[in-house]
Amino acid sequence: METFKKYGYEVRKIYDNTYRIMDNDACSSYLIIGSKKCMLVDTGCASGDLRKLVDEICQNKEYFVINTHGHDDHVAANYQFDKVYIGKEDEQMMKNLFLYEKEKEIFYEEMKTYASATADIHHFSTKEYFDNFANAKITFSIEYLKDGMLFDLGDSEIKAIHIPGHTPGGYCFLDIKYRRLYVGDAVLRHASVLHVGGMKISDFINGLKKLKTYASDFDWIIAAHGHRQHGFRPLEPFFIDKLIECAENIDVSKSIERHEADGDGYEYYLNGGRYEDYDSVSIAYKLISLD
């Protein structure tokens, strides 16, 4: 498949109608091309000029910009666009990144793992993009996502599905025609409710059980993370069952410590798995997440 680098991003065409846009391996955004309109799933970490890239690929087509949830690494380039869609419950979380310097500092700390640039520009590809983000304000308008909302791209429709758990306002997006589910962080091999906004384990389980009711409608799960070990790796629907099993059987005594820039907790691997195991699953959590 076609791969190129431009405007601070690495871009890979993963399907005939879909581009994967990568921020220093930290997070993947997805650009879905329809016959009349397009959809950008997440704005990522703002390492470059995302708007210029999207404008160029979409070739004068209108496009929707949506956030799967409000975490920094999925919303940082929101400031480059005119309007974004997000779950109402995650709106303030998203806004905080642009309102408070402390939130930016946490974001920079989170990105250290992935940064390939020098320390004075953090993970950004050039100082220009760092300065643009550092000075970014909320000038974009905000529309709220709703469960069941449909986005018409012309030859296909994308359905928004509210899946609380990773955050209260998390959404997945079902490409009805092509049977692909774009999940952000809602379904990861190494899932988490540890980060800011993370809900109870019971909420996480209930969200996945809701998602299972759509299992006959999709063949592949397209996540924002989890592609570093083996390149682009869509997940099979059975991973939803594995994550439910993992969450239902958390054993604190068999969990390992997990440290993140926005909080510390634990991580439990199903059946004693390890990160490097191809089909392992785990969930990171805080003790207060347990019921």
C-alpha positions in Angstrom: 0.0 0.0 0.0 1.0 3.6 -0.7 3.2 5.2 2.1 4.5 8.8 2.2 5.7 11.5 4.7 4.4 15.0 4.5 3.7 18.0 6.8 5.1 16.2 9.8 3.3 12.9 9.4 3.8 9.5 8.1 0.8 8.4 6.0 -0.1 5.0 4.8 -3.1 4.0 2.6 -4.4 0.9 4.4 -7.6 0.4 2.4 -8.8 1.8 -0.9 -10.8 4.5 0.9 -8.8 4.9 4.1 -5.5 6.5 5.1 -3.7 5.9 8.4 -2.0 9.1 9.7 0.7 8.6 12.3 2.1 10.9 14.9 5.6 9.6 15.7 4.1 6.1 16.3 2.2 7.7 19.3 -1.3 7.6 17.9 -3.0 6.9 14.6 -5.8 9.0 13.1 -7.8 7.7 10.2 -9.1 9.6 7.1 -12.0 7.8 5.4 -12.7 9.0 1.9 -16.3 8.9 0.6 -17.6 9.7 -2.8 -19.0 13.0 -1.6 -17.5 13.7 1.8 -14.7 12.4 4.0 -14.3 11.8 7.8 -11.2 12.4 9.9 -11.3 10.1 13.0 -9.3 11.9 15.7 -6.8 14.7 15.2 -3.9 13.0 17.1 -0.9 14.7 18.7 -0.5 17.7 16.4 3.0 16.9 15.4 2.5 18.7 12.1 0.1 20.5 9.8 -2.8 18.0 9.9 -5.3 20.3 8.2 -3.0 20.9 5.2 -2.5 17.2 4.9 -6.3 16.4 5.1 -7.2 19.2 2.7 -4.8 17.9 0.2 -5.9 14.2 0.4 -9.6 15.1 0.3 -9.2 17.2 -2.8 -11.8 19.9 -2.1 -14.3 17.5 -0.6 -16.0 18.5 2.6 -15.0 16.5 5.7 -16.2 15.8 9.2 -13.6 16.0 12.0 -14.5 13.8 15.0 -12.9 12.9 18.3 -13.4 9.3 19.5 -12.8 10.7 23.0 -11.2 13.6 24.9 -7.7 12.4 25.6 -4.8 14.7 24.6 -3.3 12.4 22.0 -6.6 12.2 20.1 -7.5 15.9 20.1 -4.3 18.0 20.1 -4.7 19.2 16.5 -8.4 20.2 16.9 -7.2 23.8 16.9 -6.3 23.5 13.2 -9.9 22.9 12.2 -13.1 25.0 12.1 -15.4 22.4 13.7 -15.1 19.2 15.6 -17.5 16.5 16.9 -17.0 15.0 20.3 -19.1 13.3 23.0 -20.5 15.9 25.4 -19.2 14.1 28.4 -15.6 14.5 27.2 -15.9 18.1 26.0 -14.2 19.7 29.1 -11.4 17.1 29.1 -10.6 18.1 25.5 -10.9 21.8 26.2 -8.5 21.6 29.2 -5.6 20.8 26.9 -6.0 24.2 25.3 -6.9 26.1 28.5 -4.2 25.1 31.0 -0.5 25.0 30.7 -0.3 22.1 33.2 -2.3 19.9 30.9 0.1 20.7 28.1 3.0 19.7 30.3 1.4 16.4 31.1 0.9 15.9 27.4 4.5 16.6 26.6 5.6 14.1 29.3 3.3 11.5 27.8 4.8 11.9 24.4 8.4 11.5 25.5 8.2 7.8 24.8 7.5 8.5 21.1 9.5 11.7 20.5 12.0 11.4 17.7 12.9 15.1 17.8 15.0 17.2 20.2 13.8 18.0 23.7 13.0 21.7 23.0 10.3 20.9 20.6 9.1 17.7 22.3 7.4 15.3 19.9 6.6 17.9 17.3 8.3 17.5 13.9 9.5 21.2 13.8 9.6 24.1 16.2 7.0 25.9 14.1 4.4 23.2 14.9 5.4 23.2 18.6 5.0 27.0 18.8 1.6 26.7 17.0 0.3 24.2 19.5 1.8 26.0 22.5 -0.2 29.1 21.5 -3.3 27.3 20.3 -6.7 28.5 21.6 -10.2 27.1 21.3 -11.3 28.9 18.1 -13.1 25.9 16.6 -16.8 25.2 17.1 -18.0 22.0 18.8 -20.8 19.7 17.9 -21.9 16.9 20.2 -22.0 13.3 19.0 -25.1 11.3 19.7 -25.6 7.6 19.9 -26.8 6.3 16.5 -25.8 9.5 14.7 -25.2 8.9 11.0 -22.5 10.7 8.9 -23.3 10.4 5.1 -20.1 10.3 3.0 -22.0 9.6 -0.2 -21.3 6.0 -1.0 -21.2 4.9 2.6 -22.5 6.0 6.0 -20.7 6.0 9.3 -22.6 5.3 12.5 -21.6 6.8 15.9 -21.9 4.4 18.8 -21.5 5.7 22.3 -19.2 3.3 24.3 -18.4 4.6 27.8 -15.6 3.0 29.7 -12.2 4.3 28.6 -13.8 7.7 29.1 -17.4 8.7 29.7 -17.9 10.3 26.3 -16.1 7.7 24.2 -17.5 6.8 20.7 -16.8 4.2 18.1 -17.6 4.6 14.4 -19.0 1.9 12.2 -18.3 2.1 8.5 -21.6 0.3 7.5 -20.7 -0.5 3.9 -17.1 -1.7 4.5 -17.8 -3.4 7.8 -15.0 -1.7 9.7 -15.2 -0.4 13.3 -13.0 2.6 14.2 -12.7 2.5 18.0 -10.1 5.0 19.2 -9.0 3.5 22.5 -12.3 1.7 23.4 -10.9 -1.7 22.1 -7.2 -2.1 22.5 -5.2 -5.3 23.1 -3.8 -3.4 26.1 -6.8 -1.4 27.2 -7.0 1.1 30.0 -9.2 2.9 32.4 -6.1 4.3 34.2 -5.9 7.6 32.4 -7.8 10.8 33.3 -11.6 10.2 32.8 -11.2 6.4 33.1 -14.4 4.9 34.5 -15.2 1.9 36.6 -14.3 -1.6 35.4 -18.0 -2.4 35.4 -18.6 0.5 33.0 -15.8 -0.7 30.8 -17.4 -4.1 30.7 -20.9 -2.8 30.0 -19.5 -0.7 27.1 -17.9 -3.7 25.5 -21.0 -5.7 25.9 -23.0 -3.0 24.1 -20.4 -3.1 21.3 -20.9 -6.9 21.1 -24.5 -6.3 20.0 -23.0 -4.8 16.8 -20.6 -7.8 16.2 -22.6 -9.0 13.1 -22.1 -5.6 11.5 -18.3 -5.5 11.3 -15.3 -7.7 10.4 -12.4 -5.6 11.6 -11.7 -3.4 14.5 -9.4 -0.4 13.7 -7.7 1.0 16.9 -5.7 4.1 17.4 -2.8 2.2 19.1 -1.2 -1.2 19.1 0.4 -1.1 15.7 4.1 -0.7 16.7 5.0 -4.3 17.2 3.7 -5.8 14.0 2.9 -2.8 11.8 -0.7 -1.9 11.0 -2.8 -4.6 12.8 -6.6 -4.5 12.7 -8.2 -6.7 15.4 -10.7 -9.5 15.0 -14.1 -9.1 16.8 -13.2 -11.9 19.2 -10.9 -9.5 21.0 -14.0 -7.9 22.5 -14.7 -11.2 24.3 -11.1 -11.5 25.4 -11.2 -8.0 26.9 -14.4 -8.7 28.7 -13.0 -11.9 30.2 -9.8 -10.0 31.2 -11.8 -7.2 32.9 -14.1 -9.7 34.7 -11.2 -11.6 36.1 -8.8 -8.9 37.3 -6.6 -10.2 40.1 -4.7 -7.5 41.9 -2.2 -10.0 43.3 -1.3 -11.0 39.8 -1.1 -7.4 38.4 2.0 -5.4 37.7 2.6 -1.7 38.5 1.8 0.7 35.7 3.1 4.3 35.7 1.7 7.1 33.4 2.2 10.8 33.3 -1.4 11.4 34.5 -1.4 8.7 37.2 -0.2 5.4 38.5 -2.0 2.1 38.8 -1.8 -1.5 37.9 -2.1 -3.7 34.8 -3.6 -7.2 34.6 -2.8 -9.7 31.8 -5.4 -12.3 31.0 -4.0 -15.9 31.7 -0.6 -14.6 32.6 0.1 -13.2 29.1 2.9 -10.8 28.2 3.0 -7.6 26.2 5.1 -9.2 23.4 2.7 -12.1 23.0 0.9 -11.7 19.7 -2.7 -12.2 21.0 -2.2 -11.1 24.7 -4.7 -8.8 26.2 -4.5 -6.7 29.4 -6.2 -3.8 31.2 -4.6 -1.0 33.1 -6.6 0.3 36.1 -6.6 2.1 39.4 -7.8 0.4 42.6 -10.7 2.8 42.8 -11.8 1.5 39.3 -12.6 -1.8 40.9 -16.2 -2.4 42.1 
